[in-house]
Amino acid sequence: MSEELESTSLVERIVLCCLVDLAGDGETPVNTAELRETITERLEAVGSQHVGRVAEADVMRALNGLSEQPMVTEERPDDRSPVGKGRPVYDLTVDLDPLREALADDDRLRPILEYES
């Protein structure tokens, strides 16, 4: 799992941290807006000095990159209405525990993974 993470950016790793927690709580698949909300909440709560605010465009870029790897899958709903209900949703395709352990090796991410809502 560590090999796959070596090529990811910090924002991609933060996205993965939040996906791990959301998946563990049964709250995935998740769209970019919901994921960004979770990321913002976590970063503010842990006072991350490594990353400021993460814009929805940053989350979308991270998810696009991650969905090209075997860790994250993108699903497009059939309903593509103009009010955003057709947004793609994302989920993990790997086991949570090994991914969580690999992410926890990065000291910058450990507070995000240890966050309790």
Short mmCIF file of the C-alpha atoms (twelve columns), coordinates in Angstrom:
data_MODEL
# 
_entry.id   MODEL 
# 
loop_
_atom_site.group_PDB 
_atom_site.id 
_atom_site.type_symbol 
_atom_site.label_atom_id 
_atom_site.label_alt_id 
_atom_site.label_comp_id 
_atom_site.label_asym_id 
_atom_site.label_seq_id 
_atom_site.Cartn_x 
_atom_site.Cartn_y 
_atom_site.Cartn_z 
_atom_site.pdbx_PDB_model_num 
ATOM 1   C CA . MET A 1   0.000   0.000  0.000   1 
ATOM 2   C CA . SER A 2   2.867   2.383  0.760   1 
ATOM 3   C CA . GLU A 3   4.130   2.110  -2.811  1 
ATOM 4   C CA . GLU A 4   0.820   3.398  -4.176  1 
ATOM 5   C CA . LEU A 5   0.900   6.356  -1.780  1 
ATOM 6   C CA . GLU A 6   4.409   7.435  -2.756  1 
ATOM 7   C CA . SER A 7   3.159   8.985  -5.979  1 
ATOM 8   C CA . THR A 8   0.271   10.884 -4.351  1 
ATOM 9   C CA . SER A 9   0.200   14.549 -3.367  1 
ATOM 10  C CA . LEU A 10  -0.541  15.803 0.135   1 
ATOM 11  C CA . VAL A 11  -4.059  16.840 -0.914  1 
ATOM 12  C CA . GLU A 12  -4.664  13.385 -2.395  1 
ATOM 13  C CA . ARG A 13  -3.542  11.831 0.880   1 
ATOM 14  C CA . ILE A 14  -5.849  14.111 2.865   1 
ATOM 15  C CA . VAL A 15  -8.702  13.074 0.566   1 
ATOM 16  C CA . LEU A 16  -7.819  9.432  1.216   1 
ATOM 17  C CA . CYS A 17  -7.786  10.012 4.996   1 
ATOM 18  C CA . CYS A 18  -11.300 11.410 4.875   1 
ATOM 19  C CA . LEU A 19  -12.491 8.665  2.520   1 
ATOM 20  C CA . VAL A 20  -11.113 6.066  4.959   1 
ATOM 21  C CA . ASP A 21  -13.085 7.580  7.827   1 
ATOM 22  C CA . LEU A 22  -16.262 8.060  5.801   1 
ATOM 23  C CA . ALA A 23  -16.063 4.507  4.450   1 
ATOM 24  C CA . GLY A 24  -15.488 3.186  7.961   1 
ATOM 25  C CA . ASP A 25  -18.670 4.949  9.051   1 
ATOM 26  C CA . GLY A 26  -20.611 3.605  6.060   1 
ATOM 27  C CA . GLU A 27  -20.949 7.079  4.521   1 
ATOM 28  C CA . THR A 28  -19.509 6.322  1.105   1 
ATOM 29  C CA . PRO A 29  -19.829 6.671  -1.809  1 
ATOM 30  C CA . VAL A 30  -19.565 10.445 -1.386  1 
ATOM 31  C CA . ASN A 31  -19.627 13.389 -3.808  1 
ATOM 32  C CA . THR A 32  -16.985 16.130 -3.965  1 
ATOM 33  C CA . ALA A 33  -19.032 18.720 -2.071  1 
ATOM 34  C CA . GLU A 34  -19.654 16.367 0.859   1 
ATOM 35  C CA . LEU A 35  -16.039 15.271 0.859   1 
ATOM 36  C CA . ARG A 36  -14.762 18.846 0.792   1 
ATOM 37  C CA . GLU A 37  -16.995 19.671 3.759   1 
ATOM 38  C CA . THR A 38  -15.488 16.757 5.695   1 
ATOM 39  C CA . ILE A 39  -11.947 17.790 4.730   1 
ATOM 40  C CA . THR A 40  -12.530 21.395 5.793   1 
ATOM 41  C CA . GLU A 41  -13.991 20.279 9.128   1 
ATOM 42  C CA . ARG A 42  -11.050 17.977 9.837   1 
ATOM 43  C CA . LEU A 43  -8.359  20.464 8.816   1 
ATOM 44  C CA . GLU A 44  -9.911  23.204 10.953  1 
ATOM 45  C CA . ALA A 45  -10.333 20.860 13.926  1 
ATOM 46  C CA . VAL A 46  -6.748  19.598 13.895  1 
ATOM 47  C CA . GLY A 47  -5.229  22.976 13.013  1 
ATOM 48  C CA . SER A 48  -3.198  21.604 10.127  1 
ATOM 49  C CA . GLN A 49  -0.200  23.801 9.472   1 
ATOM 50  C CA . HIS A 50  0.797   21.830 6.382   1 
ATOM 51  C CA . VAL A 51  -2.238  22.763 4.299   1 
ATOM 52  C CA . GLY A 52  -4.596  25.719 4.373   1 
ATOM 53  C CA . ARG A 53  -8.085  25.590 2.959   1 
ATOM 54  C CA . VAL A 54  -8.757  23.001 0.310   1 
ATOM 55  C CA . ALA A 55  -11.030 24.247 -2.472  1 
ATOM 56  C CA . GLU A 56  -13.586 22.017 -4.159  1 
ATOM 57  C CA . ALA A 57  -11.489 22.233 -7.344  1 
ATOM 58  C CA . ASP A 58  -8.510  20.838 -5.387  1 
ATOM 59  C CA . VAL A 59  -10.659 17.961 -4.146  1 
ATOM 60  C CA . MET A 60  -11.907 17.283 -7.681  1 
ATOM 61  C CA . ARG A 61  -8.340  17.251 -9.060  1 
ATOM 62  C CA . ALA A 62  -7.248  14.922 -6.255  1 
ATOM 63  C CA . LEU A 63  -10.170 12.582 -6.879  1 
ATOM 64  C CA . ASN A 64  -9.512  12.579 -10.618 1 
ATOM 65  C CA . GLY A 65  -5.912  11.564 -9.959  1 
ATOM 66  C CA . LEU A 66  -6.878  8.961  -7.363  1 
ATOM 67  C CA . SER A 67  -9.595  7.451  -9.536  1 
ATOM 68  C CA . GLU A 68  -6.917  6.669  -12.138 1 
ATOM 69  C CA . GLN A 69  -5.255  4.462  -9.515  1 
ATOM 70  C CA . PRO A 70  -6.737  1.254  -8.157  1 
ATOM 71  C CA . MET A 71  -7.537  2.823  -4.752  1 
ATOM 72  C CA . VAL A 72  -10.591 4.939  -5.595  1 
ATOM 73  C CA . THR A 73  -13.546 4.360  -7.865  1 
ATOM 74  C CA . GLU A 74  -15.758 6.984  -9.486  1 
ATOM 75  C CA . GLU A 75  -19.416 6.256  -10.182 1 
ATOM 76  C CA . ARG A 76  -21.661 8.492  -12.234 1 
ATOM 77  C CA . PRO A 77  -25.350 8.466  -11.315 1 
ATOM 78  C CA . ASP A 78  -27.951 8.092  -14.043 1 
ATOM 79  C CA . ASP A 79  -29.712 11.310 -12.965 1 
ATOM 80  C CA . ARG A 80  -27.724 14.203 -14.425 1 
ATOM 81  C CA . SER A 81  -30.001 17.096 -13.593 1 
ATOM 82  C CA . PRO A 82  -28.671 20.664 -13.753 1 
ATOM 83  C CA . VAL A 83  -28.875 21.113 -9.963  1 
ATOM 84  C CA . GLY A 84  -25.915 18.845 -9.255  1 
ATOM 85  C CA . LYS A 85  -27.712 15.617 -8.466  1 
ATOM 86  C CA . GLY A 86  -25.716 13.976 -11.242 1 
ATOM 87  C CA . ARG A 87  -22.386 14.563 -9.530  1 
ATOM 88  C CA . PRO A 88  -20.060 11.607 -9.552  1 
ATOM 89  C CA . VAL A 89  -19.562 9.830  -6.248  1 
ATOM 90  C CA . TYR A 90  -16.370 8.248  -4.982  1 
ATOM 91  C CA . ASP A 91  -15.517 5.244  -2.858  1 
ATOM 92  C CA . LEU A 92  -12.459 3.263  -1.867  1 
ATOM 93  C CA . THR A 93  -11.657 0.011  -3.609  1 
ATOM 94  C CA . VAL A 94  -9.037  -1.133 -1.084  1 
ATOM 95  C CA . ASP A 95  -9.177  -2.481 2.467   1 
ATOM 96  C CA . LEU A 96  -9.465  0.315  5.019   1 
ATOM 97  C CA . ASP A 97  -7.029  -0.934 7.670   1 
ATOM 98  C CA . PRO A 98  -3.915  -1.295 5.483   1 
ATOM 99  C CA . LEU A 99  -4.641  2.077  3.861   1 
ATOM 100 C CA . ARG A 100 -5.151  3.745  7.253   1 
ATOM 101 C CA . GLU A 101 -1.862  2.260  8.506   1 
ATOM 102 C CA . ALA A 102 0.033   3.430  5.429   1 
ATOM 103 C CA . LEU A 103 -1.428  6.941  5.704   1 
ATOM 104 C CA . ALA A 104 -0.614  7.093  9.435   1 
ATOM 105 C CA . ASP A 105 3.075   6.707  8.570   1 
ATOM 106 C CA . ASP A 106 2.934   10.361 7.426   1 
ATOM 107 C CA . ASP A 107 3.120   12.571 10.529  1 
ATOM 108 C CA . ARG A 108 1.210   15.328 8.710   1 
ATOM 109 C CA . LEU A 109 -1.802  13.031 8.311   1 
ATOM 110 C CA . ARG A 110 -1.922  11.311 11.691  1 
ATOM 111 C CA . PRO A 111 -4.011  14.066 13.378  1 
ATOM 112 C CA . ILE A 112 -6.583  13.861 10.570  1 
ATOM 113 C CA . LEU A 113 -6.833  10.092 10.973  1 
ATOM 114 C CA . GLU A 114 -7.109  10.380 14.771  1 
ATOM 115 C CA . TYR A 115 -9.847  13.030 14.575  1 
ATOM 116 C CA . GLU A 116 -13.051 12.074 16.372  1 
ATOM 117 C CA . SER A 117 -16.180 13.966 15.320  1 
# 
